[in-house]
Amino acid sequence: MRGHFSNHDRPVFAITTPRQADRGALMSRYSRTGKSMRRVFLDEFRGKKGRGEKFYERVLVEYGDDSVAELGEAQIAIEGLSNIAVKSIEDRRLGLSYLEKSSRYVSWDAKEGGKYRFYRGPGIMESRHADTYVNACNLSFDTYSRLLKEMIPYIKERNPIGRYSFQDSSDGSRKLFGRLKEKDDIKSAEAAYSRSTKAKALDVLRGLLPASALTNVGITGNGRAFEYLLSVLRASKLHEERRLAELIRAELEGVLGAFVRRADGAHGVEMQEYLQRVRRASKWLASNRFVNSGGPKSKVKLVEWEPESRAMDRVVAALAYDQAPGSPLGAMISAAKKIPMNEKGKIISGFAGLRRNRRHRPHRAFEMTYYTFDLLTNFGMFRDLHRHRVLTMERQLLTTDHGYEVPREVPDIGREKEYTECLDGSKSAFEKMRGRMPEEAQYVVNFGYNYPYFMRLNLREAAHLIELRTSPQGHEDYRRTAQDMLYMVRKKHPLLSSIIKYADMRGRGLERISSEKRAEEKRKGL
């Protein structure tokens, strides 16, 4: 069994057999046999090439058992896709995990063959808007590249290295940079400082990047999730996304072929047609029933919540539920209503006190109450919040309709005119394109333009999001938004919100310096 299992005699073992189809088929056999997996392998799989593939063809295609499609996984990389397409892919919340090229640590102004790396699809390049589009994207990258060369020295001037303390390896203490003596300590401090100042400059200027900018993403996922992703991309109006579907499908054939094959047949076609019908129905509804709804009025607005007294009853009951055998939830909620409000507040505070750091997630009972936020943030910041998946998020087409803000550092280096000319140029190109090609027009819009979406999440997830996104190393944009979210939750639920105890409400600075110092200290210890 060597090469197929990590051991042959212990009750816990890793499945190492090479083919994903065989791994998934072996796991799925647990539901239909009393044999051990290793016995099943010896009896049914050893020496039988293609056994797993045949199993999946029968179970998935003939019987449509979706759950077994989750038992095979693949890791794929997609390079050179736009920030429009990658967001469509990352809209899939279940069964897929992503890691994408960062706009905080990597500058995006590199050229390939003398050209900036942005999407040049046939739908745009064969249209009468091709020159307008290319010129606007080139202006965005030119401005980004030019201002970056000036922004890094300015950030260093505003945040001199001598202001910060670093670890002294001789005694483990922290000392101001000027007091360091060891060459390695000085070198490590300079490296951490250089990375953090570059990250700050990239943070400030990422609003100049157009959504057409090409990125890279790695995806780990199961067969069922990949099958649905293929259907979504094939149903898209964008040529880029439909083409990506075929490229992904071709690469999955060798590793997850049996798991995703249904996406090619009648089942997959029906799913694509259904998604297209839903899109058309939603568009009709928006056009005929919500014409005069008006645009967003604020950056962050809490639009739905419930009275704290009602939420407290459910949360307090749920906190005790798993330790109250035989008690139905309804009866426990009724009992919680009789507990005085100040005592319920003490119960919540007590559970908050059990948390020792941000990674100690609140009890699952805090999922019993929800908040809905209307958000209008720049598209660059949306990309950060979009990574949170234990929530409901819906968004609209990317446009230039909601304006933009100029980061305060840009006027400080005397480049506000260039910044606004760049974004205004993108708006002009967008307006020319949107009439005939509203989906393709999204590509020309800069990260700095404000973007509307809503987010519905429970209190437990709100604690995770707010505590993570207010951390000092975070981008100023999402730190401020997460802080505003907490202010609003506290206003409506002053007692329940005490569970959110690790939010950092301080202001701006050189956000990455502390985390870069810690990273550098770890590197030195390797």
Secondary structure, DSSP 8 states (H G I E B T S, - for coil): -TTTBS-SSSSS--B--S-HHHHHHHHHGGGG-SS-HHHHIIIIITT-TTHHHHHHIIIIIIH--GGGGGG-EEEEEEEEEEHHHHHHHHT--SSEEEEE--SSSS----EETTEE-B---HHHHTSTTHHHHHHHHHHHHHHHHHHHHHHHHHHHHHS-GGGSEEE-TTTS-EEEGGG--SHHHHHHHHHHHHHHHHHHHHHHHGGGSBTTBEEEEEEEEEHHHHHHHHHHHHT-S-HHHHHHHHHHHHHHHHHHHHHHGGGGSHHHHHHHHHHHHHHHHHHHHHHHH-TT-----SSEEEEE---HHHHHHHHHHHHHHTTSTT--HHHHHHHHHTS-HHHHHHHHHHHHHT--STTS---GGGGGSEEEEEEEEEHHHHHHHTT--SSEEEE----STT-B---THHHHTT-HHHHHHHHHHHHHHHHHHHTT-HHHHGGG-BTTBEEEEEEEEEHHHHHHHHHHHTSTTS-HHHHHHHHHHHHHHHHH-TTGGGG---------S-TTHHHHHHHHHHHHH-
